[in-house]
Amino acid sequence: MQVKNAATKEDLKKRLRRIEGQVRGVEKMVDDDRDCHEIIQQLAAIRAAVQQASLLVVRSYASQCLLEVHDGESQQAIIEDLIGVLSKTT
């Protein structure tokens, strides 16, 4: 599956760049010996941002794969594949 929608792709790239910046920020916090509470807060924010980026891709997957007919692949097989992928992310 590919993210084909240009707006979705751009939104995903923007989210990933923001996450990358957050991770670099946490790395700097560790280097600067910042308080563990502050670091944990930032890590929680990163986890939430990654979750939102994942949901964006899941929505794209659902709209592209579940609504389109594929070469002999049943919707049930596609749904099972999606559930399998999602079960690895939790």
ROSE-4610 file (N, C-alpha, C; in Angstrom, 1 decimal, always signed):
// ROSE-4610
residu = [M/M/M/Q/Q/Q/V/V/V/K/K/K/N/N/N/A/A/A/A/A/A/T/T/T/K/K/K/E/E/E/D/D/D/L/L/L/K/K/K/K/K/K/R/R/R/L/L/L/R/R/R/R/R/R/I/I/I/E/E/E/G/G/G/Q/Q/Q/V/V/V/R/R/R/G/G/G/V/V/V/E/E/E/K/K/K/M/M/M/V/V/V/D/D/D/D/D/D/D/D/D/R/R/R/D/D/D/C/C/C/H/H/H/E/E/E/I/I/I/I/I/I/Q/Q/Q/Q/Q/Q/L/L/L/A/A/A/A/A/A/I/I/I/R/R/R/A/A/A/A/A/A/V/V/V/Q/Q/Q/Q/Q/Q/A/A/A/S/S/S/L/L/L/L/L/L/V/V/V/V/V/V/R/R/R/S/S/S/Y/Y/Y/A/A/A/S/S/S/Q/Q/Q/C/C/C/L/L/L/L/L/L/E/E/E/V/V/V/H/H/H/D/D/D/G/G/G/E/E/E/S/S/S/Q/Q/Q/Q/Q/Q/A/A/A/I/I/I/I/I/I/E/E/E/D/D/D/L/L/L/I/I/I/G/G/G/V/V/V/L/L/L/S/S/S/K/K/K/T/T/T/T/T/T]
num = [1/1/1/2/2/2/3/3/3/4/4/4/5/5/5/6/6/6/7/7/7/8/8/8/9/9/9/10/10/10/11/11/11/12/12/12/13/13/13/14/14/14/15/15/15/16/16/16/17/17/17/18/18/18/19/19/19/20/20/20/21/21/21/22/22/22/23/23/23/24/24/24/25/25/25/26/26/26/27/27/27/28/28/28/29/29/29/30/30/30/31/31/31/32/32/32/33/33/33/34/34/34/35/35/35/36/36/36/37/37/37/38/38/38/39/39/39/40/40/40/41/41/41/42/42/42/43/43/43/44/44/44/45/45/45/46/46/46/47/47/47/48/48/48/49/49/49/50/50/50/51/51/51/52/52/52/53/53/53/54/54/54/55/55/55/56/56/56/57/57/57/58/58/58/59/59/59/60/60/60/61/61/61/62/62/62/63/63/63/64/64/64/65/65/65/66/66/66/67/67/67/68/68/68/69/69/69/70/70/70/71/71/71/72/72/72/73/73/73/74/74/74/75/75/75/76/76/76/77/77/77/78/78/78/79/79/79/80/80/80/81/81/81/82/82/82/83/83/83/84/84/84/85/85/85/86/86/86/87/87/87/88/88/88/89/89/89/90/90/90]
x = [+0.8/+0.0/+0.9/+0.5/+1.2/+0.2/+0.8/+0.0/+0.0/-1.2/-1.3/-1.8/-2.7/-3.3/-2.2/-2.0/-0.9/-1.1/-2.3/-2.6/-2.2/-2.6/-2.3/-0.8/-0.2/+1.3/+2.0/+1.6/+2.2/+1.9/+0.7/+0.4/+1.2/+1.4/+2.2/+3.7/+4.2/+5.6/+5.8/+4.8/+4.9/+4.9/+4.0/+3.9/+5.3/+5.8/+7.1/+8.2/+8.3/+9.3/+9.2/+7.9/+7.7/+8.1/+7.8/+8.2/+9.8/+10.4/+11.9/+12.4/+11.8/+12.3/+12.1/+11.0/+10.7/+11.7/+12.1/+13.1/+14.4/+14.8/+16.1/+16.0/+14.9/+14.7/+14.9/+14.4/+14.5/+16.0/+16.6/+18.1/+18.9/+18.5/+19.2/+18.9/+17.6/+17.2/+18.1/+18.3/+19.1/+20.5/+21.1/+22.5/+22.6/+21.5/+21.5/+21.1/+21.0/+20.6/+19.3/+18.3/+17.0/+16.3/+15.3/+14.5/+13.8/+13.8/+13.2/+11.7/+11.0/+9.6/+9.4/+10.2/+10.1/+10.4/+11.4/+11.7/+10.5/+10.0/+8.8/+7.6/+7.4/+6.3/+6.6/+7.8/+8.1/+8.0/+8.4/+8.3/+6.8/+6.0/+4.5/+4.0/+4.4/+4.0/+4.4/+5.6/+6.1/+5.3/+5.0/+4.1/+2.8/+2.2/+0.9/+1.0/+2.1/+2.2/+2.4/+3.2/+3.4/+2.0/+1.2/-0.1/-1.0/-0.9/-1.8/-1.3/+0.0/+0.6/+0.2/+0.2/-0.3/-1.7/-2.6/-4.0/-4.2/-3.4/-3.5/-3.2/-2.2/-1.9/-3.0/-3.5/-4.6/-5.8/-6.1/-7.3/-7.0/-5.8/-5.4/-5.5/-5.0/-5.1/-6.5/-7.4/-8.8/-9.4/-9.2/-9.9/-9.4/-8.1/-7.5/-7.7/-7.5/-7.5/-8.9/-9.6/-10.9/-12.0/-11.8/-12.9/-12.6/-11.3/-11.0/-10.9/-11.2/-11.1/-9.7/-9.1/-7.8/-7.8/-6.8/-6.6/-7.0/-8.2/-8.7/-8.6/-8.1/-8.0/-9.4/-9.9/-11.2/-11.0/-12.1/-12.1/-11.8/-12.3/-12.0/-10.5/-9.8/-8.3/-7.6/-8.1/-7.5/-7.8/-9.0/-9.3/-8.4/-8.2/-7.4/-5.9/-5.5/-4.1/-4.0/-5.0/-5.0/-5.0/-5.8/-5.9/-4.5/-3.9/-2.6/-1.5/-1.5/-0.6/-0.8/-2.1/-2.4/-2.1/-2.3/-2.0/-0.5/+0.3/+1.8/+2.2/+1.3/+1.6/+1.1/+0.4/-0.2/+0.6]
y = [-1.2/+0.0/+1.2/+2.2/+3.5/+4.6/+5.6/+6.8/+7.6/+7.6/+8.1/+9.6/+9.9/+11.2/+12.2/+13.2/+14.2/+15.0/+15.4/+16.1/+15.3/+14.0/+13.1/+12.9/+12.7/+12.5/+13.7/+14.9/+16.1/+16.2/+15.9/+16.0/+15.0/+13.8/+12.8/+13.2/+13.8/+14.2/+15.4/+16.3/+17.4/+16.8/+15.9/+15.3/+14.6/+13.8/+13.1/+14.1/+15.2/+16.2/+16.8/+17.0/+17.5/+16.5/+15.2/+14.2/+14.1/+14.2/+14.2/+15.3/+16.5/+17.6/+17.4/+16.8/+16.5/+15.5/+14.5/+13.5/+14.2/+15.1/+15.8/+16.6/+17.2/+18.0/+17.2/+16.0/+15.1/+14.7/+14.5/+14.1/+15.3/+16.5/+17.6/+17.8/+17.5/+17.5/+16.5/+15.3/+14.3/+14.8/+15.4/+15.9/+17.1/+17.8/+19.0/+18.6/+17.3/+16.8/+17.4/+17.5/+18.0/+17.1/+17.6/+16.8/+15.6/+14.5/+13.3/+13.5/+14.3/+14.6/+15.3/+16.2/+17.0/+16.1/+15.2/+14.3/+13.3/+12.8/+11.9/+12.6/+13.8/+14.6/+14.7/+15.0/+15.1/+13.7/+12.7/+11.3/+11.0/+11.3/+11.1/+11.9/+13.1/+13.9/+13.3/+12.7/+12.0/+10.8/+10.0/+8.8/+9.2/+10.3/+10.7/+11.2/+11.9/+12.3/+11.2/+10.2/+9.0/+8.2/+8.2/+7.5/+8.3/+9.6/+10.4/+10.2/+10.1/+9.8/+8.4/+7.5/+6.1/+6.1/+6.8/+6.9/+7.5/+8.4/+9.0/+8.0/+7.2/+6.1/+5.1/+4.7/+3.7/+4.2/+5.5/+6.1/+6.0/+6.3/+6.2/+4.8/+3.8/+2.4/+2.0/+2.4/+2.0/+2.5/+3.8/+4.4/+3.8/+3.5/+3.0/+1.5/+0.8/-0.7/-1.3/-0.8/-1.4/-1.0/+0.1/+0.6/+0.2/-0.2/-0.5/-2.0/-2.5/-3.9/-4.2/-5.3/-5.7/-7.1/-7.4/-8.7/-9.9/-10.2/-11.4/-11.4/-10.3/-10.3/-9.8/-10.6/-10.3/-9.2/-8.5/-7.4/-8.0/-9.3/-9.9/-10.1/-10.5/-10.7/-9.4/-8.3/-7.0/-6.5/-6.8/-6.4/-7.2/-8.5/-9.3/-8.8/-8.4/-7.9/-6.6/-5.7/-4.4/-4.7/-5.6/-6.0/-6.5/-7.4/-7.9/-6.8/-5.9/-4.8/-4.0/-3.6/-2.8/-3.5/-4.8/-5.6/-5.5/-5.3/-5.2/-3.8/-2.8/-1.4/-1.1/-2.1/-1.8/-2.5]
z = [+0.0/+0.0/+0.0/-0.8/-0.8/-0.4/+0.1/+0.4/-0.9/-1.6/-2.9/-2.9/-2.0/-1.9/-1.6/-2.4/-2.2/-0.9/-0.6/+0.7/+1.9/+1.9/+3.0/+3.1/+2.0/+2.0/+2.6/+2.2/+2.7/+4.2/+4.6/+6.0/+6.8/+6.3/+7.0/+7.1/+6.0/+6.0/+7.0/+7.1/+8.0/+9.5/+9.7/+11.1/+11.4/+10.4/+10.7/+10.9/+10.2/+10.5/+11.9/+12.3/+13.6/+14.7/+14.5/+15.4/+15.4/+14.3/+14.2/+15.1/+15.0/+15.8/+17.3/+17.6/+19.0/+19.6/+18.8/+19.2/+19.4/+18.5/+18.7/+19.9/+20.2/+21.4/+22.7/+22.7/+23.8/+24.0/+22.9/+22.9/+23.6/+23.2/+23.8/+25.3/+25.6/+27.0/+27.9/+27.3/+28.0/+28.1/+27.0/+27.1/+28.1/+28.3/+29.2/+30.6/+30.8/+32.2/+32.7/+31.8/+32.2/+33.1/+33.8/+34.8/+34.1/+34.7/+34.1/+33.8/+34.7/+34.5/+33.1/+32.8/+31.6/+30.4/+30.5/+29.4/+29.2/+30.3/+30.1/+29.5/+29.8/+29.2/+27.7/+27.3/+25.9/+25.1/+25.8/+25.2/+25.0/+26.0/+25.9/+24.7/+24.5/+23.3/+22.0/+22.0/+20.8/+20.5/+21.6/+21.4/+20.8/+21.3/+20.8/+19.4/+19.0/+17.7/+16.7/+17.1/+16.3/+16.1/+17.2/+17.1/+16.1/+16.1/+15.1/+13.7/+13.5/+12.2/+11.7/+12.6/+12.3/+11.9/+12.6/+12.3/+10.9/+10.5/+9.2/+8.1/+8.3/+7.4/+7.4/+8.5/+8.6/+7.8/+8.0/+7.2/+5.7/+5.3/+3.9/+3.4/+4.2/+3.9/+3.7/+4.7/+4.6/+3.4/+3.1/+1.9/+0.6/+0.5/-0.7/-0.9/+0.2/+0.0/+0.3/+1.2/+1.5/+0.5/-0.1/-1.0/-2.4/-2.7/-4.1/-4.3/-5.5/-5.8/-6.2/-5.6/-6.0/-6.7/-7.3/-8.1/-7.2/-7.2/-6.5/-5.0/-4.4/-3.0/-2.4/-1.5/-0.9/+0.2/+0.4/+1.4/+2.8/+3.0/+4.3/+4.5/+3.4/+3.5/+3.8/+3.1/+3.4/+4.8/+5.3/+6.7/+7.7/+7.4/+8.3/+8.3/+7.1/+7.0/+7.8/+7.7/+8.4/+9.9/+10.4/+11.8/+12.2/+11.4/+11.8/+11.9/+11.0/+11.1/+12.3/+12.6/+13.8/+15.1/+15.1/+16.3/+16.7/+15.7/+16.0/+16.5/+16.4/+16.8/+18.2/+18.9/+20.2/+21.2]
